[in-house]
Amino acid sequence: MSRLHRVTPVPSDIEIVKAHSCLPISEIASKLGLSPDELESYGPFMAKVKTKIPANLSRQERGKYVVVTGITPTPLGEGKSTTTIGLAQAIGSWLNKKCVAVIRQPSQGPTFGIKGGAAGGGYSQVIPMETFNLHFTGDIHAISAAHNLIAAAIDARIFHESTQSDIALFNRLVPKKPGKPRVFSNCQTLRLEKLGIDVNIDPDKLTIEQKKQFSRLNLDVDTINWNRVVDLNDRLEKVKIGLSPSEKGFSRETQYDISVASELMAILSLANNLKEARQRIGSIVIGNAKDDKQTPITCEDLGVAGAATVLLKDALKPTLIQTLEGTPVLVHCGPFANIAHGSSSVIGDKIALKLVGPDGYVLTECGFGADIGLEKFIDIKCRNSGILPDCVVIVATVRALKTHGNGPPITPGATVPAVYLQENMELLEKGIVNLETHIRNIRRFNLPVVVAVNAFSTDTQKELDFVRSRAIQAGASDAQIAQHWELGGEGAQDLANSVLKVCQSPNEDCKFLYDLKLTIKEKIEIIAKQIYGASSINYSERAESKIEMYERLGYGSMPVCIAKTQLSLSHDPTLKGAPKDFQFPIIDVRVSVGAGFVYPLAGEILTMPGLPTRPAFFDIDIDTETEEIHGLF
């Protein structure tokens, strides 16, 4: 059995980072033609980019747009982020093309939990790695603050409506200052408009019934869908608020989600500019009124949309950093890849595509495997941006393909079974069907696909060549073995050349999977049958009721963002390979009106993971003399 050439021993990620020096961020910015007044510095190595966001970009004026996705992964991941960084280094440093990678900001939940950071790995990492994996420029904290402000506004409004008379509530909402008339605020004017009341009316001339209608949202507590958030893995799945004596007996059950699951994160990722973000935040539906119509109650009705947007003003700007080889990287947003679309921002992509120009390249990635990430990237994100990719790169590993050949489970924190550390063509031949299915699914969008076989030290040449051959037979434009983890950009040159070659042929036939005019059920059926391999859909009574309500309220024309496991093409994480002819369950359906999608749940989806028995924070510490951080991967 022949082996690939290896650089041994390979130092740890943190050792590699410490051996490299960051270039001044002004030098990275100058590569893109950014002037100092277009940057807001966060120290010498990071800066927010405040350049004007392009409204529209034609193919002739923008760079080539490449999206990186993956096969159905193991719980350890298959190196999608590492491949994105390695490929960017190959294009930028070794092929001397203008190139920017646009990636997501990592959550502190995985960082301190079990997965570790999201800076890439080996010699394909972004720096400064420690800062990137921790607070960074505070965007996720801003999202947490804005989200929890809305949550506080909900409970405050319910409390005050329950303890005050109609007139007292109105007088507090529209106070009369000494010597000045009452004046409606902007958000209150919008509420008058929604209620069909003359927005120019003198507040004191409203009738008692109009004042009651204006002041009382009458939110049905059982319909509230807005929880609180924190950017850590914590056991806060169910909590009870309002237990202090001052709450006068008003209490209710709620829960916490992880911050990256916030609808605000999805909104920032999908908005094209600040104005659109403000509109989307205002249209967030936090529950329904207790009336016959189940009237949606929005953040605008609460009067909190403007303040929430103010907290997010700086978070709307992407952050510029660099790779180990000095390739520019824009970091922006990090939405949960189950209940949201799991991609970095439209704003980041548009700015990058403009900066690199028609001869440059922008690499972005989408969450989890192509069944979840790429489908949502095309049908949700690309609909919002109006920009379709020129090429798809799908990352595959021999290890993951062997699991799809019914190899033993891989458990985080446990020793990898020996079968994955030696040649086993039987498992690989059975599992290759997963890659082949993903390739065929990508081709449904009429997109060219290049396979990146992310090589591990335990892979044999025979195994790697087998994957390459079968990938091309399945419809890939090319497939290349990539060694970027141990060799950096140099190890991804063959992959980079294949991507550049594919991008030279204009692809004008890219299409969406479904038409937005279809019903919610029709869209679910297309995704489940064509992408996942299901034979039929089974809806719970709750899901049926929700779909009826959402279509009646006018949400039926939104894209569908199915929440399901990332560990199988199906809804069942134990079904490996390419399952067929199974019944796909929809247990519930929810809507993110601000983000602009309906999300059906195919099983219980955890939005607040707990910490494992042996979390990553055990290894993280600081040298109090040098202030060096240890143990952060």
Disulfide bonds with the S-S distance in Angstrom:
none
